Amino acid sequence: MIDSESQLTAQPQGTLPQQSPVGDLQEPSGIVHDKNEVPVVVYSRARGPIAEMTFLQRSLLFAELAMIAYNDEREASEAARFVGFPDVTFFEHDGSQAYRFRNDHDCVIACRGTEPNEWNDIRADANAAAVLAETAGKVHRGFKTEVDDLWPMLETALMGNEQPVWFSGHSLGGAMATICAGRCFLSHIKSVPSALFTYGSPRVGDKRYINFVQLDHYRFVNNNDIVTRTPPAWMGYRHCGTEVYIDRDGNLGHLNAIKKRHDRWRGFLKSLRRFRIDHFSDHPLHQYLGPILEAARQEQAELVRGDDAVTAAELTD
């Protein structure tokens, strides 16, 4: 939380080609300092419509907004302003929380993920029984309950929205964002979801549920992140969206089943040498942000040289 001794610092940005809709990604676009907490450091800077960004630039932006959503309202507002979203609204009901970030071009809903010291979040993660969804099929009871608490407020806030609306979240927030995006798609809201970006998200529903609503959904999975393998498939749960895999060395791209299994074993052994269990250490959002930021920086250098941007298909096919 920002207090009288907190310090907000905007870092200078480098020089970019005129067509670039973001900052140079080498220096932070802003840092929110708090003497009692880890600083919130952001690199994105939305200078125009999100639709004009490259896939990697969007991936970084939504990951940073998902990170910002973990902070209190004052910190989140300052960090979002650095990223290019001066209009921030916080929604909370019975422990379920989300932010709406807006600027002149776009509206983003970022759901807050699991906080280990919040009993409501722990209860939601553990309540894995499947129940009938609002759309079709069955969905995780705990995740649905979290969204049930928030959706009336979010739906009201979005009802008159005519901007492109995007959804994002990490961990539990990714599951909540998935359900929210599906409800938005089927509601009377004027703006249908432009895309959904999730990071370290668990499985949300059964096969019928995930196939009912077709959204542009990019689901980032970091190597051995255990949360992405829960709830188990034998309970009927399935993943939705297009997977973007991050390997043990932090590279983004598609691996077939055999290569992915090999990479995960190598990642597990690598973590043991560091006295860690990467099934858990691969889950924090900063473990996603680092590789995505590095990939976006490499792409930015290539764009300066006149090369083409990296497409989603190159990372998922």
N, C-alpha and C positions, 0 to 999 in steps of 0.2 A: 504494500500500500504506500502511496506517495504521501509524505508528510512535509513539514516545513524544512526538513533537512535533506529532502530528496532533491535531485538535480536532473534536469532534462537537457539533453545535449543533442543538437542536430549536427550530424557529420556532413562535411562537404561531399559533393558528388563529382565524379570525373566527367570527362568529355565523351560524348556518345555521338554516333551518327544521328542526324536529325530525325530519321524515321523510327528510332527506337522509342517504344512507349514506356520504358522503365529506366531506372538508374543504371550506372555502369557496373553495379554488383561487386565492385572491388572494395569500396568503403561503405560502411553502414549508412543507410538513409536516415537512421535515427537510433538513439539509445535512450531507454528510460532507466535511470539509475534509482536504486533504492538501497540504502545502507544495510538493510536487513535481509535483502533478497538478491538472487542472481539478476543482473541487469537484463532487460528485454532488448535484444539487438535485432533490428530488422534491416534488410537489404533491398527489398522491393520498393518501387515507387511508381504507382499507377499514374501515368501522365495522360492517359486516354482510355478509350473503351477496352475492357478486358478481351473482347473478341479480337482486337488487333495485336494482342500479345502472341508470342510463340507458345507452343505447348509447355516447354520447360519454364518459361517465364510465368505462365499461369500456375504451374505446379508449385513453384516457389512461393508465389503470392498467396495461394490458398493454404499452403503449409504454414506460412507465417501468420495468416489470419487465424488459423486453428490454434497456433501457439498463443497469440494475443488473447484468444478467448479464455485461456486459463487464468488470466489476470483479473484483478478487481476493476471496477468500472472506470476509475480515474486513470489507472495505468493503461488499461486497454484503449481508452479514448486518446491518450497521448501517443501511444504506439501506432494506432490506426491512422492518426493524423500524419505521422511520418510516412506511412505507406501510401497515403493519398485518399483516405476515407475520413473526412471531417465529421460526418454525421453518424453517430454511434448510439444505438439503443440497446439496453440490457434487458433481457427477459428472464424471470426467475419464478418458479413455483414449486414449493415443496422439495427443494434441492435440485430440481432440473433447471439447467441454465443454457442460454444461448445469446448470441449477439447478432444484431443487424448492423452491417457496415454499409454506408451509402456515400456516393459522390455524385457528380453531375451525370455520370454515364451508367453506373451499375449499382446493383443491390446484392449483397452477399450475406447469407445466413451461415454463421459458424457456431456449431454446437460444442459446448464444453465437454471434455472427456472425463475419464475417471480420476477422481482425487482420492488417494488412499485413506485420507483421514475423514472422508465424508461417508457416513453410514448409508445414506441413500444411494450413492454410487455403487458401493460394495453390494448392497442388496439387489440392485438392478442387474449387475453382472452375474450374480449367483442364481438369479431366478430364471433358469433356462427352460422352463416348461414352455411348450409351444401352444399358442392360443390363436383363435381366428383373427386375421388381420382386417383392417378397415377396407382394404382393397380386394385381395383374393388370397387364398391359401392360408398358411399359418406363419406366425412370426414369434420371435422370442418375447416371452411375457414381460421380462424386466425392461427390455428396450422399449417395448410398446408403452408400458406404464410411464416411462420417462417422457416420451413424446406426448402421450395423452395429457400430461400436466401442462405442457407448453403450447401444444398446437393451437388451441383456441386463440391465444394471444398472438402467435405468429401469423395465423390465418387472417386475423383482423388487421394486423399491421401490413400484410401483403395485399390485401383485397384491392386497394386502389393503386397498387404499384404498376407502372407501365414500363419500368426499366427492365433490362435483362436481369434475371435473378439466378444466382449461383449458390450452391450448397457445399459446405466443407466441414470436416471434423476429424479428430484423431481419437483412436481407441473407442470408448463408449460414445464419444462425440461423433465418430464416423458412423456408428450404427444408427444413432439418432438422426444424423443428417440424411442417411439413406431412407429412413422411414418418412422423414419430413418431405424430402424431394418427391417421393412417391405420392404422398397426400397432396402436395402442391400440384402435381401433374394432373390429378383427377378432380381437383377442386374447381371452384368458380373463379379462382384468382386469374386475372387477365394474363399475367406473365407465366408461361410454362418454364420449368427449370432449363437453363441453358446448358448446364453440366453439373456434375457432382464429383468432387475430388475427396477421397478418404485416405487416411494414413493409419496403418496398424489397426484396421477395423476387424472386429469379429464377424462371424457369419450371422446373418440377421433373420433369415426365414427359410421356408422349404422351397422346393423347386417351383411349385405353382406360384408362390409369392414373387420370387425373383424374376420369373418370366412374364408376369402380368403387365408390369410397367416397363417400357423400353426407354431408358435414359442414357445419355452419354455419361458414363460413370467410369472414372479411372481410380483404381484401387491399388494403392502402393503397399508393397509387402517387403519388409526388410529382413532378408535372409531367414534366420530361425525364430523370428518374433512369434512367441507362443500364442499371443492373443489372436493372431490371424488364423489359428487352427482350432479355435473354439467358437461356439459349442461344437462338439464332434460331429462328423458327418454321419456316424451311425445313428444319431438321434434324428436324422432327416434334414439337418441344416445344410444349406448350400451357399456358396459365395455368389454374389452378383457383380456385374461390371467387368471391365477389362483390367487384368492384372498388369501392373508395372513392377517388375521385380528388381530389387537392389541386392547385388551379390555380396559375398563376404568382404570384398575389397572396396565396396562402395560404388560399383559401376551399375548404371541403370540399363536394363535391356531384358529381352526375352530369353529364357532357357527352356529347353524341353524337359520332360519329367526326369529323365536319367541324369542330365547335366545339373539340374536343380538339386536332385538328391545328393549328388556328389559335392556340389558347392556347399550344401548345408552341413554335410559331414565335415568338410574342410573348415567351415566356419566354426563348428562346434569344437573341433580340436584346437583351432587357433585361440578360441576363448579360454579353453582349459589352461593353455600355457600362460594366460594372463590371470589365472585364478578367478575366472568368471564363468557363469552359465549364460551363454548368449541367447537362450530361449527367453530370458528375462531382460538382459541388457540390450537386446536389439529392439525393444519396444518403445522406449522413450522417444518423444517427438524429435529431439535434437539429433537422434541417430538417423532420422529421415531427412531432416533439414540439411545436414552437412553434405551428403552425397548429391542432393538436388541442387544445392547452391553451387557446388563445384561443377556439376554438369551444365548449369545455366551460365556460369562464367566461361567455360570452354566454348559453349555455343556463341556467347557474346563476342569472344575473340574471333571466331570464325565469321560471324556476321560483319565485323569490321573489315575483314579481308575480302568480303564480297561473297562468301559461301552461303549456302542455303541453311535455313533453320532446321533443327531436328524435328521431325514429325512424330506424332503419337504412334503411328504405324511402325516406325523404325524401332520403337522401344517395346512394342507389344506383339509383333508378329513373329 
